Amino acid sequence: MAYITNNDIADRLGSAAYVQFTDDDGDGVADTPVVDEARLGAEGEVNGYLARRYLVPIDLSVHTELADLLKSVTLDVVEFRLHVRRPPVAPDALRRYEQTVGWLRGVTEGRIELPASSELETNAALGPLASSSGEERLLTRDELRGQ
């Protein structure tokens, strides 16, 4: 499930910048494959962070309240990616990207929770972080050292 569309990118950048950053063949028209690559790369980057905790992509048909948030975050990433293609990178685009990556790291580390109205499905592929089985320890570290 996509968080953004190519039209969202055009709206964010404005038509002149949209063409400037994506017209690789010089015909004055945005190249759809370039936009698609940037969009899919940005969504992959966002999902790469979110996947450390949640099943991705986040199902926006279930969690509609997250649509605008994930759209904004993904647009910050794609805007930066497109600026990198045509340096120099605008300071605002760099600042937004760095803030977005910091926020995504916060989500990954569990310092920030996604504001979902119902529980998000966790990434079961990660498995348990730690577990133990068997009987309780008979000897402590001190006993093993002879103390």
ZIMO-V508884 format. One record per pair of residues at least 12 apart in sequence whose C-alpha atoms are under 7 Angstrom apart, sorted by the first residue. I is the first residue (numbers start at 1). J is the second residue. Records with the same first field share a line. If there is no record, write none. Layout:
I=J / J
This chain:
1=57 / 59
3=67 / 70 / 71 / 74
4=71
6=35
9=75
18=30
21=82 / 83 / 85 / 86
22=34 / 35
38=78 / 81 / 82
39=78
42=74 / 77 / 78
43=74
46=74
49=104 / 105 / 108
50=107 / 108
51=123
52=108
53=108 / 122 / 123
54=120 / 121 / 122 / 123
55=121 / 122 / 123
63=116
65=116
66=116
73=100
76=96 / 97 / 100
77=97
79=93
80=93 / 94 / 97
